């Protein structure tokens, strides 16, 4: 009888502890949810700001230049709080899009751009794909930054480096053609490595 009483008390204590834990979850803020999102974003995004320049519609950086129509894109690279160099000009907050291009010196262990994207096992990645131009193919992965904004990292092979783009959008489906238009205007300058 004692044996069963002890087991019953233990089971009841465990049940109360479990129930208490469930109700407490709502009142306790998870350990820095925004820090978790920021950490995930930084792991996925990498170097999102470049030392790019913009003049008369020509957006350029180390190893590349492209044409970003000033009627469609505005340069925000000089703004400290901007996460992207170029911002899509829209009348409303819908269809927002920002993008930055840069050349990455990280060799990712000698992997190709396709391998970097298609073999990335990060659980935050919700979508992968490719965007091809006549000059190169960009492979990308997409993840949720928050409830409204998604991020994408694009990689294209560029010698022993990568030409990369980081983009944020509230709806990539609606702005994908604008991003593709940018990709088609890319001109590579002499690879310095």
N, C-alpha and C positions, 0 to 999 in steps of 0.2 A: 504494500500500500504506500509506504514512504517513497518507494522508487517512482511510482506513478504520480504522486503529489509533486515531487521535485520536477519531473518532466513537464507536468502541467504548468507549474509556476514559471519555469524557464520558457515554455512556449508562449505563455501569456505575456511575459516581459518582452520577448522578442517581437510579438505582434504589436504591443503598445509602442515599442521603439520604432518599428517600421512605419506604423500609422503616423506617429509623431514626426518622423522624417519626411513623410510625404506632404503633410500639411505645412511643415516649416519651409519647404522648398520655395513656395510662392513668396514668403516673407523675407527670404534671404536672397540678396542679389548674388548671382553667380560670380565667381572670381573674375572680375574685369572682363566682361563680355566684349567690350570694345577693344580691349587689348588682344583678345583672341582673334577678332576680326582683323585687326591691324597686323598681327603676326602672320596670319594666313595671307593677307594681301601682300605683305612684304616678301614672303616666300615665293608667291606666285608672280609678283610684278617685277621684281628686280629693280634695275635702274630705270625709273620712269621719267626722269628729267634729263635733258641733254644740254649741252652748251650750244644750242642751235641759234641761228640768226634768221631773220625774216626781213626781206626788202623787196618791194614791188612784186609781191606774190611769190617770190622765190624763198623757200624754206630750206636751209642748208645746215649741215653739221659735218663732223669729221667723217669723210668717206662717202658722202651722199649729198644730193640736192634734189628738190622736187618742186613742182608748181602747185601752190595752194591758192586757188582763186580767191582774191580778197572780197569778192561778192558773196562767197560761201563760207570762208574760213577767216577767223581773226586770230592774230598771234597774241598769246597771253603768257609767253615764256618769261617775260620780265616780271610778272606778278608773283610774289613770293608764295601766295596761298593757292595758286593754280597748280593742279596736279598734272596738267598736260600743256604742251606748247601751243597747240592749235585747238580752237574751239569752233564747232559748227555754229553758224549764225542762224538762229531760229526766232520766230516771233513769240513763241510760248515755251514753257518749260518742257513740253513733250518733245521727243526725238532728240534729246540732248546728246552731244557727242564731243569728246575731247580726245586728242591723239598726240603722241610724241614719238619721234623716230630717234634712234641712236645706234651706234655700232658697239657691240659688246665684245670685250676682250676675253671674257670667260670662255674657255674652250669646251666646257661641259664634258670633259673626259674624252674629247675627240669625236663626240657624237655628231651626226648630221642634224640639221634643223628638224627634219621629219622624226628622227629618233627622240630628240628632246621632247617633242610634243606628244607623239603617239605612245611613248613608253613612260610618260610621267604618271606615277601612281598616286598623286596627291588626291585625297578624298574630296577636296573642295572643287575640283574640276568637274564641271557639269556638261561640257561640250567641247569637242575638238573638231578641227576642219582644216581646209586649205584654201588659199586665195592665190590664183596663178595670174601672172602677167607674162608678156612676151619675154621679159628679161629674167624673171625669177619666180619661184614659188614660195609663198609664205605659208608656214604651218602655224596654227594658233590653237590655244586653249582658252576657255572662257570659265569664269567663276562669278558667284554673286558677291559683290562688295557689301551691299545692304539690300533691303527689301525692294528698292527701286532701281539701283544702278548695278550693272554687271561690268566686269573688267575682262580685257583680252590681252594676251601677250602673243605677238606674231614674231616668228623667227624665219629668216632666209639665210641660206649658206652664202658666205662672203669671204672666200679664201679660207684662212684658218680662223676667221672671226665670224660674226653673225650680224646681219643688218636686222634690227629689231624695231618693233613698234609696240607701244603700250597704248591701249584705248579704253575709254570708259563710255558707256552709253546706257540710256534708259530703255532703248529698244534697238538692238543691233539689226534686227530684221528690216527696219525702216531706214537705217543709215548705212547699211552695208555697201550699197552702190557708191555712196560718197567716199567711203574708205577705199574701195576698189579703184575709183577714179584717181585718188592720190597715188596709189601704188603704181598705176600705169605711167605716171609722170616721173618716176624715180630715175635719176641718172647717177651712176656710181662714179666717184672720182678715184684716182689712183689709190689702190690698196697699199697703205703705208707699212704693212707688216709682211 
